[in-house]
Amino acid sequence: MRENKVPTTVYAESTPNPGVMKFVVNRAILYGDSQEFMNIDEAKNAPLAVKLFHFPFVKEVFIAKNFVSLTKYDMMEWDDIVMEIREFIREYLADGGVVVEESQTAEVQQEAQGTTEITEGVEPEQLGEVETRIVEILEEYVAPAVESDGGNIKFVSFEDGKVSVLLQGACSGCPSSTVTLKQGIESMLKQMLPTLVKEVIAING
C-alpha cells in the first residue's frame, strides 16, 4: 500500500463545447496563470499534460487552478473514455504527481499571489485607463462564468474601439463562443464603456 497519498476526488463536467470535457479537482492543482497546451511539444514542462497526451484521443490540454479541460479527437465518444481519464487524473494527483514544473510557475506565483492573470503578453503597468477598466470588467463579470464552463478568457489589446481577447480551454473553438462574445461580452462592454468599445473579437475564434 502506497503511503503519503493526497486525498483527491475528481469529477467530470460537460461544457458548452461538445468536444471538451472539464475534470474538476477538489483542491488547487495550479497557482497563478492557467496553462494551455495544443500538443505534447508545448507540454514539455507540464508532466501531467504530457501523460494526458499519451492517450491517443487527447487533442489539447488546458489546466487551471482546480480543473483540467481536455479537447478530444472525434475518434472516441466521451461516454467511452471519461471514466478512464477521470481515474487517471485522480490517481496521478493523489500520488503527488507534478502538474507543471515549479520553474514555470514560481515567478507567476510571486506576482499573482493566487489571483488569475487575465492579460496575454501585456504587463498590467503597460495598460492605459480604458484597457485597465476592460480587464477589470472581464475579471469581475466574465472570467468566473467562462471558468465554470471549463475555459478562460484573456485580454490581448484595445485599439480603435476593438477589444481583442484570447479564448482558451473549452471556449477555444466552441460553437457557442461567438454568440457569447457578441451577445454577452460585447454588449456588456458597450454598456459599461459607452462610445469607447465598438466590437469584441477573439483572435483565435
C-alpha positions in Angstrom: 0.0 0.0 0.0 1.4 3.4 -1.0 1.8 6.0 1.7 1.5 9.8 1.6 -1.4 9.8 -0.8 -3.1 13.1 -1.1 -6.9 12.8 -0.6 -8.2 13.6 -4.1 -11.5 13.5 -5.8 -12.2 14.3 -9.4 -15.5 14.6 -11.2 -16.2 15.1 -14.9 -18.4 18.0 -16.1 -19.6 18.6 -19.6 -19.0 22.0 -21.2 -20.9 24.1 -23.9 -18.3 22.7 -26.3 -19.2 19.1 -27.1 -15.5 18.4 -27.9 -14.3 19.4 -24.4 -14.8 17.8 -21.0 -13.9 19.5 -17.7 -12.4 17.4 -14.9 -12.8 19.3 -11.6 -10.5 18.5 -8.7 -11.4 19.1 -5.0 -8.3 21.2 -4.4 -6.0 23.6 -6.2 -3.6 22.0 -8.6 -2.1 25.1 -10.2 -1.2 28.5 -8.8 -1.1 31.6 -10.9 -1.9 31.7 -14.6 -3.7 28.9 -16.4 -1.8 26.9 -18.9 -2.9 25.8 -22.4 -1.1 23.1 -24.4 -2.0 22.5 -28.0 0.3 19.5 -28.4 2.8 17.4 -26.5 5.8 19.5 -27.6 4.3 22.5 -25.8 3.8 20.5 -22.7 7.4 19.5 -22.0 7.4 21.4 -18.7 4.0 20.1 -17.7 4.3 16.4 -16.7 0.5 15.9 -16.2 -0.2 17.3 -19.7 2.5 15.1 -21.2 0.9 12.0 -19.6 -2.6 13.0 -20.9 -1.3 13.5 -24.4 -0.2 9.8 -24.4 -3.9 9.0 -24.6 -4.5 8.9 -28.4 -7.8 10.7 -28.3 -6.5 13.7 -26.4 -6.1 16.7 -28.7 -5.5 19.7 -26.4 -5.0 20.2 -22.6 -6.0 23.2 -20.6 -5.0 23.4 -16.9 -6.5 25.9 -14.5 -6.5 26.4 -10.7 -8.7 23.4 -9.8 -9.6 21.7 -13.1 -8.3 20.2 -16.3 -10.2 20.7 -19.6 -9.5 18.2 -22.3 -10.3 18.6 -26.0 -10.6 15.2 -27.8 -10.4 14.0 -31.3 -13.7 12.7 -32.8 -12.4 9.1 -32.9 -13.9 8.4 -29.5 -17.1 9.4 -27.6 -16.8 10.9 -24.1 -19.0 8.1 -22.7 -16.3 5.6 -23.6 -13.3 7.4 -22.1 -14.5 9.8 -19.4 -14.2 7.2 -16.5 -10.7 6.2 -17.6 -9.5 9.8 -17.8 -11.1 10.8 -14.5 -9.5 7.9 -12.7 -6.1 8.6 -14.3 -6.1 12.2 -13.2 -7.3 11.3 -9.7 -4.5 8.7 -9.3 -1.8 11.0 -10.7 -2.7 13.8 -8.3 -3.3 11.5 -5.3 0.3 10.1 -5.9 1.7 13.7 -5.8 2.4 13.9 -9.5 3.7 17.2 -10.7 1.2 19.3 -12.7 3.5 22.0 -14.1 7.3 22.3 -13.3 7.8 24.8 -10.4 10.3 26.8 -12.5 7.4 27.6 -14.8 5.1 28.8 -12.1 7.3 30.2 -9.3 7.6 33.6 -10.9 3.9 33.7 -11.7 3.0 32.7 -8.1 5.0 35.6 -6.7 3.4 38.1 -8.9 -0.2 36.7 -8.9 -0.4 35.6 -5.2 -3.3 33.4 -6.0 -5.1 35.6 -8.5 -5.8 34.7 -12.1 -3.7 36.5 -14.7 -6.1 37.8 -17.3 -3.8 39.7 -19.7 -2.0 38.0 -22.5 1.6 39.2 -23.1 0.7 42.6 -21.6 2.1 43.8 -18.3 -0.6 45.4 -16.1 1.5 48.6 -15.7 1.5 49.0 -19.5 -2.2 49.3 -19.6 -3.9 52.6 -20.1 -7.0 53.7 -18.2 -9.5 52.2 -20.7 -7.6 48.9 -21.0 -7.4 48.6 -17.2 -11.1 49.1 -16.9 -11.8 46.5 -19.7 -9.5 44.0 -17.8 -11.4 44.7 -14.5 -14.8 44.1 -16.2 -13.5 40.8 -17.8 -12.1 39.7 -14.4 -15.2 40.5 -12.4 -18.0 39.7 -14.7 -16.8 37.4 -17.5 -13.9 35.2 -16.1 -16.0 33.4 -13.4 -18.6 32.3 -15.9 -16.1 31.3 -18.6 -14.1 29.3 -16.0 -17.2 27.5 -14.9 -17.6 26.3 -18.5 -14.0 24.9 -18.4 -12.3 27.7 -20.2 -10.5 31.1 -19.8 -10.5 34.5 -21.5 -7.6 36.8 -21.7 -7.4 40.5 -22.8 -4.9 41.0 -25.6 -5.4 44.5 -26.9 -7.7 47.5 -27.3 -7.4 49.6 -30.5 -9.8 51.8 -32.4 -12.8 50.6 -30.3 -12.0 47.0 -30.9 -11.2 44.7 -28.0 -9.2 41.6 -28.8 -9.3 38.6 -26.5 -7.9 35.1 -26.4 -10.2 32.2 -25.7 -8.7 29.1 -24.0 -9.8 25.7 -22.9 -13.4 24.7 -23.6 -14.0 28.2 -25.1 -11.5 27.8 -27.8 -13.3 26.6 -31.0 -16.6 26.3 -29.1 -19.6 26.7 -31.4 -21.3 29.0 -28.9 -18.2 31.1 -28.2 -19.0 33.6 -31.0 -22.5 34.0 -29.7 -21.3 34.5 -26.1 -18.7 37.1 -27.3 -21.2 39.1 -29.3 -24.4 38.9 -27.2 -22.7 38.7 -23.8 -19.3 40.2 -23.5 -19.6 42.8 -26.3 -22.9 44.0 -25.1 -21.6 44.3 -21.5 -18.5 46.3 -22.5 -20.6 48.6 -24.8 -23.0 49.2 -21.9 -20.3 49.8 -19.3 -17.9 51.7 -21.6 -20.3 53.5 -24.0 -18.7 55.2 -27.0 -15.4 53.5 -26.3 -16.0 49.9 -27.1 -17.4 49.1 -30.6 -16.6 45.4 -31.0 -15.1 42.3 -29.3 -13.2 39.7 -31.3 -11.4 36.5 -30.4 -8.0 36.3 -32.1 -8.3 32.6 -32.1 -12.0 32.5 -32.9 
